[in-house]
Amino acid sequence: MTLFLQFVLTGVVTGSFLILATIGFSFTRRVEGFLNIAHPELLGVSAFTTWGLNVMLGWHIVPSAVVGIIFTAFVGLIIGRVVYDPIRTLGPAILLITSVGVHYVLGGSVDALVGTGIRSLDIPLAESYRFWGLRITNYQLLVIVFAALATTGLALFLNKTPMGLAIRAMSANPELAASRGIDVKSTSRITWLISSGLAGLAGVMLAVIATLSTDIAFHQILQILAVAILAGLGSLYAVVAAGLIIGIAMDVSVFWIPAGYRPLVAFSVVILVLMFRPEGLAGKKSR
């Protein structure tokens, strides 16, 4: 029983990471109206920027992580402005296909700059804490804490600030929002900064809890899509629920089947839920 509960706890950590990795993706989908397949590559940009500053230049992990997140936020903003904005009127299908190209460009650029091999941050070894026979490390706790803070902060921003309310209005009806005097371009820029910054935070957490290789971001695509689809591609709270469900399901499945089948378990959960709730956990149609 203890081993099973350990897998559940590990699943909560995995789910918390998936929440961090997916809320920016879902946020972009809701506001910009298309699936940005390049979003997971921003995790790699952040992770390797942090690694470069921390290991190659000898910076402390905290400023390295902060610069990595900020740099990733502006990379996402530049991509949004230079690549996606000029073709926005062509529709979500063209934007989706373009994002696949951006995904390969970002991945190829990271691969060319960093090269092959396994890397890790220059940080202290993880400290383990035990309670009720279960074990969790300080870095795993960090992932859970940042997932909670990011989700709460984004929810408060969207519901309590003028810019957040403007973003919600734009996501509901861009034309009506523009007619009401909302600066759509500024709102779009803030959306790209926030979503890319969240990807940057997820990338830092990925670098902290795992070793790094240049294809690590590619491996996150299917899991992020699974969480987003299960959530309903729009609701923040549904993303939280979906991330935890898939994270726990994948890690608990290791109790019975080989770990290599974890992605299969993720999409099996998605299919099972969508059979009974076709619009996802959010329970409403997305734009």
N, C-alpha and C positions, 0 to 999 in steps of 0.2 A: 504493500500500500504506500509506503514511504517513497519507493522508487517512482510509482505512478504520480504522486503529488509533486515530486521533483520535476518530472516532465511537464506537469501543469504550470509550475512556477517558471520554468524555462520558457514555456509557451507564452506566458504573460510578458516576459522580456522581449521575445520575438515579436509578439503582437504590438508592443509599445514602439519598437523600431519601425514596424510596418505602418503604424499610425503616423509617425514622423515622416516617413518616406512618401506616404500617400496623400496627406492633407493638402500639400502644395499642388500635387497633380490634380486632385479633385477640385481644388480652388480655381485653378486655371481653367479646367473643363467647364465649371459653372459660369465663370465670368467671361472668358474668351470664347467659349462655345465649341471647342474642339479637343480631341485627345492628343496631348502633347507627348508623343512617344519618346522624345528626346529628354524628358524630365529626369528619368533615372540616371542619365549620363552626368547630370549636374552633381549627383552624389559623388561620382568619381572625380569630378573637377575639384570639389571641396576636399575630399579625402586626400588627394594627392597634393593639393596646394598646402594643406595642413602638414602633410608628411614632409614636403620639401622644406618648409620653413622650420619645422621641428627638428628634422634629422640632418638635412643638408646644410642649413644655416645655423643650427644650434639654438634656435629660439625655444623658450618655454612653451609648453603645450597650450596654455591659455591664450596668449597673444597669437600664437599660430592658428588656433581654432577660430578666433575672432576674425582675423584677417581672411582666413579661408572662407568663412561664411559670407563676409561682406563682398569679397571678390566674386564668389559664386552668384550672389544676388545681382551684381552688376553685369556679369556674363549673361545671366538670364534676361535681364532688362535689355541689353544690347541685341541679343538674338531676337527678342520680341519686337523691338523697334525696327531693326534692319531687315529681318527675314520675314516675320509673320505679318506685320502691319501693312506692308505694300500689297499683299495678296489676300487680305482679310475678306474683300468683297467677292472673291472667287468661291467661297463656301468652305464648310468644315472638312469636306473630303480632300480638297487640295491642301488645306492646312495640315491635315493628318499625314498625307503622303510626304509633304515637305518636312514635317517633323521627323519622319523616318530618316530622311537624308541628313538632317541636322544631327540626329543620333549617331550616325556613322561618322560624320565629320568630327564631332566631339570625341567619340571613342578613339578614332584614328589619331587625333591630335594628342590625346593623353598617352596613347601607346607609343607614338613617335618620340614624345618628349621624355617619357619615363623609362620606356623599355620593358622587357619581360622580367619575370622574377617575382618572388614573394618578399614583401616589405612589411615593416611594422613601425609604429611610433616609438619614440624614445620617452617612454613613460614608466613610472614604477610598476612593478608587478601587482596584479590585482590582489586585493585583500578579501578573504572569504568571511562571511558571517553565517552563523548557523542558528536556526530556531526550529523547534519541533522536528528536529531531524533533517531539515531541509537546508540547502546551501545556496547562497547567492553572493555575488561579488560586488564590490563597491562600484565597479564600472557598469554592471548590469542594473544596479539601483539608479545610477545616473541616467541611463536610458529611460527608465520608467518615469523618473522625476521630470526630465526634459520633455517627454511626450505629454505629460499632464500639464506642464507649464505652457507649452506651445499651443495645445488645444484650448486651454482656458484663455490664454492671451488672445488667440485669434477670435474666439467666440465673443469676448468682451469688446475687442476692436470692431467687429462687424455689427454689434448690437448697441454700442454705447458712444461711438465717435461719429462725427459728421462724415468723414471719409469712408468709414465702414458702412454707414447707411447708404452713401452714394454708390459704393460697390455693390451692395445688395440690390439697389434700384437698377443699376446697369445690368446685373445678371438676370433680373426678372424681365426687363424690356429695355434694351439699349436705345431704341428710337424714342420711346417715351421719356427715358431719363435725359436724353439730349435735349428734348423739347422743353423739359422743366429746368434747364439751365445747368445741368451737371456737366462738368468738363470731362468728357468721355476719354480724351487722350491722357489726361492726368490720372484718371481713375485706372486706366489700363496700365500705365507705368507703375503705379503703386502695386497693382495686382502682380505684375511680373517680379517686382522687387520682393514682395512677401513670399510668393510661391517659390521663387528661386532661393531665397534666404532659408526657407524651411527645408528645401532640398539640401542646402549647404549644411544645416544643422544635422540632418539625417546622415550626411556623408561623414561628418566629424564623429558622430556616434558609431558609425560603421567602422571607421578607422580605429576607434578606441577598443571596441569589443572583438575585432577580427583582424586577421592578417590581410594585407592588401595585394591584389594583383590587378593588372590593367583591365581585366574582363569582369571585375567584381560588380560594376554597375549594370552590365548586361544581364547578370544573373538575377537582378532585382526586378526586371521589367514585368515578367509574368506574375510575380507575387503582388506587385503594385496594381497591375490590372485586375487581378483576382479580388483584391480588397475593394478597389474602386467600383467594380461591377457589382459585387455583393452589396456594397453600401447604397448603390443607386446612382452613382456618379453625380453627387451634388450635396448631400447633407453632411455637415461636419460631424454631428453626433453619430450618424450611421457609419461614418468612416471609423470612428473609435470602436464601435461595436464590432464592425466587420474585421478590423485589424486584430482585435483580441480573439475573435472566433477562429479566424484562420491561423493565427499564431499558435494558439493552444492546440487546435486540431492537428497542425503539422507536427508539433513537437510530441504530443501525446501519441501520435500514430507510430512513433519510433519504438514505443513500448511493445508493438506487435509486428511491425514490418520494417525493412531496411530504410535508413535515412534518405537514401537516394530517391525514394518515392514521395518525399515531402511535397514537391510541386504538384504531383498527381492528386495528393490529398487535398491541397488547397482548392483546385478546380473541381474536385468531386464535391466539396462542401458548397461551392458556388452553384453548381448545377442542381444539387439537391434543394437548396434554398429557393432558387429561381423557379423550380418546378411548382412550388406552392405560393411563391411571392414574386411574380415576373418582373416587378418594378424595383426589386431590391429592398433592402431593409428600410430605406427612406420612405417607401410606400407612396411615392409620387413620381410622376413622369419628369424626366430631366429634359432641359431644353436641347 
